[in-house]
Amino acid sequence: MVNRKHLMVGIMLATALAATGCAGKLRITSSKMCLAHGGTYNASAQTCSYPASTRSVKQTCEMQGGYYDPAAQVCEVGMD
């Protein structure tokens, strides 16, 4: 089941890159990133709740090789 979630995120990232013409960075809102991983986003705590565990949005972003901006609550995945 975890591999399926990673596949969904990969497809979402590839689609976004194709739509932007492979621009320098991809910005994903925290809620969309959390939902793509099968979680429920809590904006006040800035966490994703998963059926089996809870991890911070920052952790989820960094797992994708991104940088999390807590002020904007977005994950940037660099393509430079």
Residue pairs with C-beta under 8 A, 6 or more apart in sequence:
5 36
5 37
5 38
8 36
9 36
9 37
9 64
12 36
13 26
13 64
13 77
16 26
16 28
17 23
17 26
17 79
20 26
22 79
23 79
24 78
24 79
24 80
25 76
25 77
25 78
25 79
25 80
26 76
26 77
26 79
27 74
27 75
27 76
28 36
28 66
28 74
28 75
28 77
29 73
29 74
30 41
30 43
30 46
30 57
30 73
30 74
30 75
31 41
31 43
33 48
33 57
33 60
33 61
33 64
33 75
34 40
34 41
34 48
34 57
34 60
35 41
37 48
37 50
37 60
38 50
38 51
39 48
39 49
39 50
39 60
40 48
40 49
41 47
41 48
41 57
42 48
42 49
43 73
46 56
46 57
46 58
46 70
46 73
47 54
47 55
47 56
47 57
48 54
48 55
48 56
48 57
48 60
57 68
57 73
57 75
58 68
58 70
60 75
61 67
61 68
61 75
62 68
64 75
64 77
65 77
65 78
66 75
66 76
66 77
66 78
67 75
67 76
67 78
68 74
68 75
68 76
69 75
69 76
